[in-house]
């Protein structure tokens, strides 16, 4: 893994390279088929950048990140990820350059999943830090993620007015038929199979986006008495 991400890492990641979703790997530069290792390393670098966004990193934040990784990937991988994260936090992270590298080499579905996980981790303590949300929004733009996709995923974590419609990327004035079409489109976009190439661990986390789309659609159907 070269570029700014390779420059940041600059060291072997120990047993993370063995049989886990966060193994080191190179980007598939010709197929743009993101490997689990490239995805995991990208996630760690951006998580470190988000945690540094408010100018301080406290132990409680590290504990929340560890808990998240334990719940998603097990104790061994979580321990290795936390050690990597602590090293990354000490480094100056060129966020724009890192995101440009990711955007160039990572498929769009994987980038959406990356964004979803950044929100998930940043809000793991139940507290909305404005500086972190702002940092994620900037990263989203640098990653080449469309504004409607960013708003959709943000509303899965930070509900706004008409959040169900925003998750489906439509206006509340949409017709019933437009709602159905939007649901089918979003269900396809966020289906876990879209990121199956990232491995089972990351695919499981993709279920959350799919469930949020279904919940949004169900809420709209109930409000409109749609069949």
N, C-alpha and C positions, 0 to 999 in steps of 0.2 A: 504494500500500500504506500504509494508515494504522495507527492503534493503536500499541502499544508497539514493534512491529517497525519501522514507519515512522519512529517517533521515534528509534530506535537508528541507523538508516541515515542519514537526513537528508542524503544526498548522492547524486549520480548515480554509477552504478557503471561508468562508462566503456564500453569495448567489450564488457563482459559482456552488454550489452543487445542485441548483434547476433549472431543465429544460434547461440546456445549454449543449453545446458540451464539455465544459471543467469541467464537474462535477467530483468530487472526486469519486474514485472507486478502486476496486482491480483488478489486472490482473487475467485473467481466466487461472489459472495455469495448469488446466488439458486439456482444449481444445485449449489453445493458441489463442483464439478468442479475439482479442484486443477490449476492451471497449472504448467508446468515452472518458470517464474520464481518463483512463490510458493513452490514446493517448495524450489528452490535457495536462496532467501534464508532460508527457515526453517531449512534445514540449516546454513547458515553461522552463523547466530545461535546455534543450539544447540551446534554444534561449539565455538564460542568459549567458551560457558558451561562445557562439559565440560572444556576445556583449562584453564580458570581454577579448576576445582574444588579443586585441591590447593594453591591460593595462589601458584602459579608457572607460568610458561610458558617452556620452554627451547627453544633453537634446534632441537634434535633432534626435538622434537615437531612443530614447524612443517615440518621437512623430511619427516617421515613423512606428514603431511597432504598436502603438495605431491606426494609420490610417489604417494599414493593417488589424488589427482585427476588426475595425469598418466596413470596406468594406466587410469582410468575414462573420462576425458573429453578427454585430449590436453593438450599443453603450453600452448597459448594460454589455454584456459579455466582450467587449473590456476594459471597465473601471475596471472590476474585474481582468482581465488578467494582466493589467498594474500594479495594486497594488501587485499582486503576483510576477510579474517580478521584481519589485523594491526590494522586500524582498529577492528574490533569488540572485540578483546581489550583495547583501551585504555578501553573504555566500561564503565559499570556496567550489567549486564544483569539486568532484572527477570524472572527465569526463570519464575516462576509466572504472571505476566501475559502473557509471550510465549507460553507453552504454552497458556494459556487462549484466546488469539487464534487460535493454530493449531488447537486442538481444535474451536473453534467453526466454523472456515471450511474445514478440510481433511477430505476424505473418509477413512474409516477405513483403507482399504487403503494409502493414501499415508502415513498416520501410522505404520502398521506398517513400511513401507519406511524411513521416517525413523528409527525406532528401530533397525532393522537396520543402517543406515549409521552411526549413532552408535557402536554396538558395534564395527563394522568399523574405523572410524577410531581409536577409543580404544585398540584392541588391535593397531593396525598395527605397533607397535614390538615386539610379542611380550611385552610386560610388562603384567601386570594391576594397574592402580592402583585400590586399593579406593575412594579418594575419587571417582574418575571413574565407577566402576560404581554407587556410591551416588547420584551426581548423575543418572546416566541412569535409575535406578529412580525417583527423584523426578519426573523429567521425564515418564516413562511414565505415572505416576499423574495428573500435571497435564494430560497430553494426552488423558486419558480412555481409555487402553488397558487392556484387561482384564488381571487378574493372570496368568491362564493364558497369555495371549498373550505377556506379558513374560517369563514363565518359559520358554516355548517358544523364543523368540528368544535369550534369554540362554544357554540350553543349546546353541545352535548354535555359540557362541563359548567358553563356559566349561562344559564337560561336568561333570555331577554324577552321582550314583548314579542308574541307570535313565534316563540322559539321552535315549535314543532314545524312551522312552515319554513323557517330558516334552515333547519336541519335538512329538509327536503329541497332546499334551494328554490323555493317558489314564494310568491306573494300571497297574503291571506285572501286576496280577491280572486285567486285562481278558481276555475270551475272544478266540479267534482272529477270530470274526466282528466283535467290537467293535474289534479292531485294524484290520481291513479297512475298516470304516466310518469310523474315525478318520482313516485314511490318505486316503480319498477326500475327506473333509471338509477336511483340512488342505491337500491338493493343490489343491483348489479355492480355498481362502482365500489361498494363497501363489502361485497361478499368475501368471506374469509379465504375462499379459494384464490382470490386475486393475489394473496401474499403467501400462498402455500410453499413457494420456493424459499421462503425464509426459515422453514422448519416448523415443527409442531409447537414449540414454545411461543414463538412470535405469532403463529397462526391463531393460537388460543386467545391472545390479547386482541386480535382482530375481530373476534366475536362481539366485543363490546360495541364497536361502531355499528355492526349489523343489527344488534339488538336495539340500539338507540334509534335507528331508522324505523324499525318495526314499531317501536313504542310511539314515535312521533306520528306515524301513519295511523295507528290505532286511535290515538287521541283525537286527531282530526276527524276520523270516521265517526267517532262517538259524538263529537261536537256537532257534526253535520247530519247525523243519522244516516250516513251512507251505508249502502249494502255492499 
